[in-house]
Amino acid sequence: MNRIFTSIGKRSKSREPIIVVSGLPRSGTSMMMKILAEGGLPVVSDRQRSPDMDNPNGYFELERVKYMSAGNVAWLADAGGKAVKIISALLEFLPSNYVYRVIFMEREIQEIMESQRKMLEHRNETSRVDEAHIEEQLRKHLGLVKPWLARQPNMEALYISYNALLSNPEPSCRRVMEFIRLPLDLEGMLSVPDGNLYRSHM
């Protein structure tokens, strides 16, 4: 498994596009990172967040991503040809001097909210924010970020349905391969989607 994680500074291909896996939290971004990793694509992750019952295959996160809004972006110089997970709210902080191919995960908003609710329950936490307000804000955000992505000259976006990926993974995995234009192991990619992890149905 260690081969799929790369430390920043190793095997850098800075002139190649950076593969960004994005979407709302709980939309399947971790699963897509795992798919890319099992396909043989190096991923940028510090593994600080361990797998748990909500993401048993791991989170594939990089802590430094959280600080992009403060200008912490130097690490992107070593991310060419690799995949990194960046939630959609942080896409606007990606510097314009790189080329990005964004795999944007889509999932039914109600399922996202149910998945988030279960995660909070597992942590013995509760949300005090009105759920109707949260749903409204999420839909508003998606209504803004998609046109924004379309306007960026240094970004291409591919939208992948979480639900379709789980129900019939091969077409979506093939679309991903064609989109990033890098040789990947399809069999390895197809080994990841697991319908048993689809636990927040609406």
N, C-alpha and C positions, 0 to 999 in steps of 0.2 A: 504493500500500500504506500510506502514512503515515496515511491517513484512519482506518484501523482502530485505531490506537493513540492513546490520549488521555493527556495529562499530567494528573496530579492537580491539581485546581483549575480545570479547564476543563470546561464543559458539565456542571457538577455537578447532579445531581437527587437530593439527599440523602434526600428523602422517599420515593423509589421503592425497591422492594426491591433489594438487592444480589444479583447473580447469581453464585453461587459454583460453580466447577467443581472437583470433588473426586474422591477415590479414592486407591488405593494408587499409589505411584510405578510408572511403566511400565504403567499401566492404560488409557491413551488420553486422559489429561486435556489434553495439548497439542493433540491432534487436535480435541477438542471445543472448545477455545478458538479454534482456527483456524476451525472451522465457524461458531461464533458471530460471529467477526470478519467472515468473508466474507458472513455473513447481514446485516451492517450494524450489529451491536451494538458499541458502543465497549468496548474492553477496557483494563484497567489493567495495564500492563507497562512495565518500564524497559528492556527489550531488552539487559540486561547479558550474558545468556547467549546466545551466537550459535548459529544452526543448525549441526548437524554430521551425521555419517552415521547417528547414532542417532535424531535428530529433524530431518530435512532441512527440515521446514516451520517450525521454530522451537520454542522452549520456552514462550513467552508467560508468563514469570515476573516476579514483582516481589520484589526482594531483601528489602524490608521485611516481607514475609509471614513470613520465617524468624524474625523477632524479636517476633512477637505474644505469645509466652509471657512476654516481658519487659515487656509493656505497650505495645509500639509498635503502636498501633491508631488513632492520630489520622487517618491517611490514609483510613480508611473513611468519614469524613464527606463525602468527595468521590466515593465509589464508587457512589452510588445510580444505578440504571439502567444500570450497567456490569457487565462480567464480570471476575472475578479468579480466578486459579488458587490453590487452597489444598489441600495434601494432607490426607488424612483425619486424620492424627495431630495436626493443628493446629486442627481445627474447634472443639475445646472452648475455644479462646482467643478466639473471636469474641465481642465484647461483646453483651450482651442488649438494648441499646437500639436495635438496627437489625433490620430484617426481611430475611430471606435466602431465596432460592430456590436450593436446592442440587441441581446436576446431578451425580450420583454415578456415576462410571464403574466398571463391573464387567468383570473379565477373569479367565479361568481362572488360578488361582494358579500352576500349573506354567508357564504361558506367561509370566507376570510374572517368575518366577524365571529362566527361560531368557533373556528379554529383558535382564534385569539382568546376567546372566552375560556376554552378548555385549557389553554396554556396557563392562563392566570389561575384557574382552579388548581392545576397541578402544583402551582407555586404558592398556593394558599393566599392568593392575592385577589382583590376585586377591583373592578373599574368603577369609578364614581362619575364617569363622563356619560352623558346621555347617548345611548346607542344610535338613536335617530340622527343626532347631530354628527356622530362619527361617520355614519353611512353617507350623509350629505357631503361631508368634507372629503371623504375618499372619492366619491363620484366626481366632485368638483376638481379634485387634483388630477384624476385621470383625464378629465375633459381638457385640462390645460397642458399636461405633459406630452400627450400624444401629438398635438399640433406643433408643440415646441420641438420635439424630436424631428419632425418632418422638415423643419426649417433649418436645421443645423447642417451646414455643408460638410462637416467632418464626421458625421454620424450616419450610419445606416441602421435601420431597426427591423427586427423580425418579431412578430407577435405569435406566441405559442400558448395555446390553451392548456392549462393544467388538467382540466377534465378530459380533453381529447388525448393528451399524452398518457394518462393512466389507462384509459379505456382501449386505446389502440396506438401504442407507442411508435411503431415503425415509421408511419408517414411523417410524424413530427420530427423524429430523429433524422430522417433523411433530409427534411427541410433545413434542419440545423446544419448538417454537413455541407449542403449546397451553399448556405448563407455565409458560413465562415470561411469556406474555400480552403480548408485544410484537411489533410488525410486523417480520418478517424476510424476507429475500430467499431463498426456498427454493432457487432455482436456484444461487445462490452457495453455499449450504450444501452442496448435493449435489456441488459441484465438488471438495470437499475429500477425502472418504474415498477412499483409494487402496489397492486390494488388493495392489499391488506392495510396499507398506510392511509388509504382514503377514508378517513373516519369522520369527516365533517360534511356530510351530505345535507342538501336542502330539499 
